[in-house]
């Protein structure tokens, strides 16, 4: 979430560029999903940029609905399972792989839940100051439990993985969730674009570092 369409589009382009660079640095097939994470970040930001532009214009309702669905698919369906899956594919430690497999299944359950919600329940974006709020009729009784499972699936895998520097990535993810939540509740400008860019940069750093280690000396 960014605070304007310009910020969303600019952030999407920058983050996508980082993703392209990360994918080009991939040395092993197991790294492709992890390296592609910034590309998903970038698509999410660009989709929300379209939402920003279309919310004030009812004539573009179809475009707004499509962009909203893309954004929600990225934010609520892709992320809960993408992070544990990407780390599971790269992990070589057997015990850690088992734990990551459990977390992936938790993330997959959240993804399936949100897929159902997006397909069959209503959601509408509204601009609230410098923030887009997505008003939905998703079951309120499940909001907190689903969020907890979402968080467990998305963040702890970065601390469980034996891949170097993923703990730094985990700390950034946790901080981004915390700060974004605070800003969200106060309806102030979101800092998610900044964190997404920093997180994407760390992913590129991790991929580049692994490539350098595999190069013959």
C-alpha positions as CSV (number, residue, x, y, z in Angstrom):
1,X,0.0,0.0,0.0
2,X,1.4,3.4,-1.0
3,X,0.0,6.9,-0.4
4,X,-0.7,7.9,-4.0
5,X,-1.0,6.4,-7.5
6,X,2.3,7.9,-8.5
7,X,4.0,6.3,-5.5
8,X,2.4,2.9,-6.3
9,X,3.5,3.0,-9.9
10,X,7.0,4.2,-9.2
11,X,7.4,1.7,-6.4
12,X,6.1,-1.1,-8.7
13,X,8.6,-0.2,-11.4
14,X,11.5,0.0,-9.0
15,X,10.6,-3.2,-7.2
16,X,10.0,-5.1,-10.4
17,X,13.4,-4.0,-11.7
18,X,15.0,-5.4,-8.6
19,X,13.0,-8.7,-9.2
20,X,14.3,-8.9,-12.8
21,X,17.9,-8.4,-11.5
22,X,17.4,-11.1,-8.8
23,X,16.0,-13.6,-11.3
24,X,19.0,-13.0,-13.6
25,X,21.3,-13.8,-10.7
26,X,19.7,-17.2,-10.0
27,X,22.3,-20.0,-10.0
28,X,20.1,-22.9,-9.1
29,X,16.5,-23.8,-10.1
30,X,15.5,-24.0,-6.4
31,X,16.2,-20.2,-6.1
32,X,13.7,-19.1,-8.8
33,X,10.6,-18.8,-6.6
34,X,12.6,-16.9,-3.9
35,X,14.2,-14.6,-6.5
36,X,10.8,-13.9,-8.1
37,X,9.3,-12.5,-4.9
38,X,10.1,-8.8,-5.8
39,X,8.2,-9.4,-9.1
40,X,5.1,-10.2,-7.1
41,X,5.7,-7.2,-4.9
42,X,5.9,-5.0,-8.0
43,X,2.7,-6.4,-9.5
44,X,0.9,-5.8,-6.3
45,X,2.0,-2.1,-6.2
46,X,1.1,-1.5,-9.8
47,X,-2.3,-3.1,-9.3
48,X,-3.0,-0.8,-6.4
49,X,-1.9,2.1,-8.5
50,X,-4.7,1.3,-10.9
51,X,-7.1,1.0,-8.0
52,X,-6.0,4.5,-6.9
53,X,-6.8,5.9,-10.3
54,X,-10.2,4.2,-10.8
55,X,-11.8,4.5,-7.4
56,X,-12.9,8.2,-8.0
57,X,-14.3,7.2,-11.5
58,X,-17.3,4.9,-11.5
59,X,-17.2,4.6,-15.3
60,X,-14.1,2.5,-14.8
61,X,-15.7,0.0,-12.5
62,X,-14.7,-3.0,-14.5
63,X,-11.1,-2.0,-14.5
64,X,-11.2,-1.2,-10.8
65,X,-12.7,-4.6,-10.0
66,X,-10.0,-6.4,-12.0
67,X,-7.2,-4.4,-10.4
68,X,-8.7,-4.9,-6.9
69,X,-8.9,-8.7,-7.5
70,X,-5.2,-8.7,-8.7
71,X,-4.1,-6.8,-5.6
72,X,-6.1,-9.0,-3.2
73,X,-4.8,-12.2,-4.9
74,X,-1.2,-10.9,-4.4
75,X,-1.7,-9.6,-0.8
76,X,-3.9,-12.4,0.6
77,X,-3.5,-15.5,-1.6
78,X,0.0,-15.4,-2.9
79,X,2.0,-14.2,0.2
80,X,0.9,-16.7,2.8
81,X,2.2,-19.6,0.8
82,X,4.9,-18.0,-1.3
83,X,7.4,-17.3,1.4
84,X,7.4,-20.7,3.1
85,X,7.4,-22.4,-0.3
86,X,10.3,-20.4,-1.6
87,X,12.4,-21.2,1.5
88,X,11.3,-24.9,1.5
89,X,12.5,-25.3,-2.1
90,X,16.0,-23.9,-1.1
91,X,16.3,-25.6,2.3
92,X,18.7,-28.6,2.5
93,X,18.4,-29.3,6.2
94,X,15.9,-32.2,6.6
95,X,14.5,-31.1,10.0
96,X,14.0,-27.5,8.8
97,X,12.3,-28.7,5.7
98,X,9.8,-30.6,7.8
99,X,9.0,-27.4,9.7
100,X,8.8,-25.3,6.6
101,X,6.4,-27.9,5.0
102,X,4.0,-27.5,8.0
103,X,4.2,-23.7,7.7
104,X,3.6,-24.0,3.9
105,X,0.5,-26.0,4.5
106,X,-0.7,-23.4,7.0
107,X,-0.1,-20.7,4.4
108,X,-1.9,-22.7,1.8
109,X,-5.0,-23.0,4.1
110,X,-5.0,-19.2,4.4
111,X,-4.7,-18.8,0.6
112,X,-7.6,-21.2,0.0
113,X,-9.7,-19.3,2.5
114,X,-9.0,-15.9,0.9
115,X,-9.5,-17.4,-2.6
116,X,-13.0,-18.4,-1.5
117,X,-13.6,-14.9,-0.1
118,X,-12.4,-13.1,-3.2
119,X,-14.6,-15.4,-5.4
120,X,-17.8,-15.4,-3.5
121,X,-17.9,-12.4,-1.1
122,X,-17.9,-8.7,-1.7
123,X,-15.0,-6.3,-1.3
124,X,-14.8,-2.6,-2.3
125,X,-11.8,-0.2,-2.2
126,X,-12.3,3.2,-0.7
127,X,-9.8,6.1,-0.4
128,X,-9.5,7.2,3.2
129,X,-7.2,10.2,3.3
130,X,-3.9,8.9,2.0
131,X,-4.8,5.2,2.3
132,X,-6.9,2.7,0.4
133,X,-9.2,0.7,2.7
134,X,-10.7,-2.5,1.4
135,X,-14.2,-2.8,2.8
136,X,-15.4,-6.4,2.7
137,X,-18.0,-8.7,4.1
138,X,-15.6,-11.4,5.0
139,X,-16.5,-13.2,8.3
140,X,-15.4,-11.0,11.1
141,X,-15.2,-13.9,13.5
142,X,-12.4,-15.4,11.4
143,X,-10.4,-12.2,10.9
144,X,-8.1,-12.5,13.9
145,X,-7.4,-16.3,13.6
146,X,-6.8,-16.1,9.9
147,X,-4.4,-13.2,10.4
148,X,-2.5,-15.1,13.1
149,X,-2.1,-18.1,10.8
150,X,-1.1,-15.7,7.9
151,X,1.6,-14.1,10.0
152,X,2.9,-17.5,11.3
153,X,3.1,-18.8,7.7
154,X,4.8,-15.7,6.3
155,X,7.3,-14.5,8.8
156,X,8.7,-17.4,11.1
157,X,10.0,-19.4,8.0
158,X,12.6,-16.7,7.5
159,X,14.0,-17.4,11.0
160,X,13.8,-21.1,10.5
161,X,15.6,-21.3,7.2
162,X,19.3,-22.0,7.2
163,X,19.8,-19.7,4.2
164,X,22.2,-16.9,5.1
165,X,20.7,-13.5,5.9
166,X,17.0,-14.7,5.8
167,X,16.8,-13.7,9.5
168,X,17.5,-10.1,8.4
169,X,14.7,-10.4,5.9
170,X,12.5,-11.8,8.7
171,X,13.2,-8.8,10.9
172,X,12.3,-6.5,8.1
173,X,9.1,-8.4,7.4
174,X,8.1,-8.3,11.1
175,X,8.9,-4.6,11.3
176,X,7.0,-3.8,8.1
177,X,3.9,-5.7,9.4
178,X,4.2,-3.8,12.7
179,X,4.7,-0.3,11.3
180,X,2.1,-0.8,8.5
181,X,-0.5,-2.0,11.1
182,X,0.1,1.1,13.2
183,X,-0.2,3.4,10.2
184,X,-3.3,1.5,9.0
185,X,-5.1,2.0,12.2
186,X,-4.4,5.7,12.2
187,X,-5.3,6.1,8.5
188,X,-2.0,7.8,7.8
189,X,0.3,7.4,4.8
190,X,1.4,3.8,4.4
191,X,5.1,2.9,4.4
192,X,4.6,-0.5,2.8
193,X,6.2,0.6,-0.5
194,X,9.4,1.5,1.3
195,X,9.6,-1.8,3.1
196,X,8.7,-3.7,0.0
197,X,11.6,-2.0,-1.8
198,X,14.0,-2.7,1.1
199,X,12.9,-6.3,1.4
200,X,13.3,-6.8,-2.4
201,X,16.8,-5.4,-2.2
202,X,17.7,-7.9,0.6
203,X,16.4,-10.7,-1.6
204,X,18.6,-9.6,-4.4
205,X,21.5,-9.4,-2.0
206,X,20.9,-12.9,-0.8
207,X,20.7,-14.3,-4.4
208,X,23.8,-12.4,-5.4
209,X,25.7,-13.6,-2.4
210,X,24.8,-17.3,-3.0
211,X,25.9,-16.9,-6.6
212,X,29.3,-15.5,-5.6
213,X,29.9,-18.4,-3.3
214,X,29.2,-20.9,-6.1
215,X,31.6,-19.2,-8.5
216,X,35.0,-20.9,-8.9
217,X,37.8,-19.1,-7.1
